Amino acid sequence: MILFFRYHFGSAEYIKDGLIPLTEWLGPSPWSERLIAILDDIWKYAPVETPYGRICSDNPEVNGDMLQALSRIFWTTGDKNTLNGLNGSEIIIFWAVTIQPEILKFYG
């Protein structure tokens, strides 16, 4: 699980802080293709099982990065698979309001 955490944390940060702004500025490019490839892999190997489908992490920061990335890439590409976390999980907004509040309760 540690390996997945490191991979997903680093990838989520790279996507949110690097590739998303670049893709929004440049439009379709090799960078946007890289972004989609990384997103596909994150969700392909999502290790955390939930009643709503697999998610990429139990870390709120990683999940928040993914919520931003998936919603922003949806508006860039129009691909509705991004709303499903790219792995057939429930709609990403449902995931955000259903799962994340449970995690946030832990932090007070």
C-alpha positions as CSV (number, residue, x, y, z in Angstrom):
1,M,0.0,0.0,0.0
2,I,2.9,2.4,0.7
3,L,4.1,2.1,-2.9
4,F,0.6,2.9,-4.2
5,F,0.4,5.8,-1.8
6,R,3.7,7.3,-3.0
7,Y,2.8,6.7,-6.7
8,H,-0.7,8.1,-6.4
9,F,0.4,11.1,-4.2
10,G,3.1,12.1,-6.6
11,S,1.0,11.6,-9.7
12,A,-1.9,13.5,-8.3
13,E,0.2,16.5,-7.4
14,Y,1.9,16.4,-10.9
15,I,-1.4,16.3,-12.6
16,K,-3.1,19.0,-10.5
17,D,-0.2,21.4,-10.2
18,G,1.6,20.8,-13.5
19,L,-0.3,19.0,-16.3
20,I,-3.8,20.4,-15.8
21,P,-2.8,24.1,-16.0
22,L,-0.6,23.3,-19.0
23,T,-3.4,21.4,-20.7
24,E,-5.9,24.2,-20.0
25,W,-3.4,26.7,-21.5
26,L,-2.2,24.7,-24.5
27,G,-5.2,22.6,-25.3
28,P,-4.7,19.1,-26.9
29,S,-1.0,18.3,-26.9
30,P,1.4,15.6,-25.9
31,W,1.1,16.9,-22.4
32,S,-2.6,16.4,-22.3
33,E,-2.1,12.9,-23.7
34,R,0.4,12.3,-20.8
35,L,-2.2,13.6,-18.3
36,I,-4.9,11.2,-19.5
37,A,-2.4,8.3,-19.5
38,I,-1.4,9.0,-15.9
39,L,-5.1,9.4,-14.9
40,D,-5.9,6.1,-16.6
41,D,-3.1,4.3,-14.7
42,I,-4.1,5.9,-11.3
43,W,-7.6,4.6,-11.6
44,K,-6.6,1.3,-13.2
45,Y,-4.6,0.4,-10.1
46,A,-6.8,2.2,-7.5
47,P,-6.2,0.1,-4.4
48,V,-8.9,1.3,-2.0
49,E,-12.2,-0.7,-2.1
50,T,-15.4,1.2,-1.0
51,P,-19.1,0.3,-1.3
52,Y,-19.1,2.8,-4.3
53,G,-16.2,1.3,-6.2
54,R,-12.5,1.6,-6.0
55,I,-10.8,4.9,-5.3
56,C,-7.2,5.9,-5.7
57,S,-6.4,6.6,-2.0
58,D,-7.7,7.0,1.5
59,N,-5.7,10.2,1.7
60,P,-8.0,13.3,1.5
61,E,-5.3,15.4,-0.3
62,V,-4.9,12.8,-3.0
63,N,-8.7,12.4,-3.4
64,G,-9.1,16.2,-3.5
65,D,-6.5,16.4,-6.2
66,M,-8.3,13.7,-8.2
67,L,-11.6,15.5,-7.8
68,Q,-10.1,18.6,-9.2
69,A,-8.3,16.8,-12.0
70,L,-11.2,14.7,-13.1
71,S,-13.7,17.5,-13.1
72,R,-11.3,19.9,-14.9
73,I,-10.3,17.3,-17.5
74,F,-14.0,16.6,-18.2
75,W,-14.5,20.2,-19.2
76,T,-11.4,20.0,-21.4
77,T,-12.2,16.7,-23.1
78,G,-15.9,16.2,-22.7
79,D,-15.2,12.6,-21.9
80,K,-17.9,11.3,-19.5
81,N,-15.6,8.5,-18.3
82,T,-13.7,11.1,-16.3
83,L,-16.9,11.6,-14.2
84,N,-16.7,7.9,-13.3
85,G,-13.2,7.9,-12.1
86,L,-12.1,6.1,-15.3
87,N,-12.7,2.7,-13.7
88,G,-16.5,2.4,-13.6
89,S,-16.9,3.7,-10.0
90,E,-20.0,5.7,-9.2
91,I,-20.2,9.3,-10.5
92,I,-17.3,11.3,-9.0
93,I,-19.5,13.9,-7.5
94,F,-21.4,11.2,-5.6
95,W,-18.0,9.9,-4.4
96,A,-17.1,13.4,-3.2
97,V,-20.2,14.0,-1.1
98,T,-20.6,10.4,0.2
99,I,-17.1,9.2,1.0
100,Q,-15.1,12.3,1.7
101,P,-17.3,13.6,4.6
102,E,-16.5,10.4,6.5
103,I,-12.8,11.0,6.1
104,L,-13.1,14.7,7.1
105,K,-14.9,13.8,10.3
106,F,-11.7,12.1,11.4
107,Y,-9.9,15.5,11.2
108,G,-12.5,17.2,13.3
